[in-house]
């Protein structure tokens, strides 16, 4: 059985399944857009990020209970060099164990 999964025009994966499930995972970057209820709320979030009180987009979303929308057209493949030597592609066996990765970090398989 063969499945072709098109993630976007420049990135598609062919996965072959024979009996058990095997996987290939790829690390991507993507933008998530959150919607402020007012300019005042936006300026408050800006001040809290600048002061370090909030540290991430998820912190902002949680603090202000914002709705969000993943911007699918911004999806891009992440490369090893951009990921501090950690892998961006993994092949996994049916138990979910990594059997290959493209990372250069020598401590990748250490627990």
Residue pairs with C-beta under 8 A, 6 or more apart in sequence:
1 16
1 17
1 18
2 14
2 15
2 16
2 17
3 14
3 15
3 17
4 12
4 13
4 14
5 12
5 13
5 14
5 15
6 12
7 13
7 26
7 28
7 75
8 75
10 77
11 26
11 75
11 77
13 24
13 26
15 22
15 23
15 24
16 22
20 93
20 94
21 94
22 91
22 92
22 93
22 94
23 90
23 91
23 92
23 96
24 89
24 90
24 91
24 92
25 89
25 90
25 92
26 77
26 88
26 89
27 77
27 78
27 83
27 87
27 88
27 89
28 75
28 76
28 77
28 78
29 74
29 75
29 76
29 78
30 70
30 71
30 72
30 74
30 75
30 76
31 70
31 71
31 74
32 57
32 68
32 69
32 70
32 71
33 68
33 69
33 70
33 71
34 57
34 60
34 61
34 66
34 67
34 68
35 66
35 67
35 68
35 69
36 42
36 45
36 64
36 66
37 64
37 66
41 64
45 54
45 60
45 63
45 64
48 54
48 60
48 63
49 55
49 60
54 60
54 63
60 66
61 68
77 88
78 88
79 88
80 86
80 87
80 88
80 102
80 103
80 104
82 88
83 103
84 105
85 103
85 104
85 105
86 103
86 105
86 108
87 101
87 102
87 103
87 105
87 108
88 102
88 103
89 101
89 102
90 98
90 100
90 101
91 98
91 99
91 100
91 101
92 98
92 99
93 99
98 109
101 108
